[in-house]
Amino acid sequence: MSNLASAHAPLFDPLRLDGKTWPVKALFVLLGTGFLALSSQISVPMVPVPVTMQTFAVTMIGVVYGWRLGVATILAWLAEGVMGLPVLANGAGGLAHFAGPTAGYLAAFPLVGGLAGWLAQRGWTGDRVILSFSAHFAANMLCLVLGAAWLATLIGFEQAIALGAAPFVLGAALKSALAAAVLKAVQRYAQKPKDLI
């Protein structure tokens, strides 16, 4: 029954991307990769993994674009990074970053954006602030689990938890709260009646 209820619930689509043509969607993918690249430059250096606004951007892209276009956008951004474009944390790029300490986090990003977007399509966003926060926090925790799992293969389990997961939990909660607040504002703006000219 819950599947039927969610099928009739209006989807969160503030940009009205669902009905857009593929060239318009391609433009949004390009804009999204730019947003992801900019968010990667907001960084606090830490070893072996820096704190960035990437997970905030990844979950927001998943929610605002919808999980399918969101995942496509995140994959395009990662492809730019593989090609050496300076779109990763601190202006980095190149294949080496996909085999080093941050590789697990990078590989997790499409899943993270997809999860946040999938939950949003089931009503976990907008005015439902607690569910919205929970969607973003769950996606952030998935990123930490997958990232730390890869990191553990390089530096051991205890070090991976101490350096690659535990220091990021508070930041994940704060970014999730920020995302929920932004999406509540977006929902209110999208629902506001537009003045006729």
Salt bridges, closest charged atoms under 4 A:
ASP127 OD1 - LYS184 NZ 3.72
ASP127 OD1 - ARG188 NE 3.86
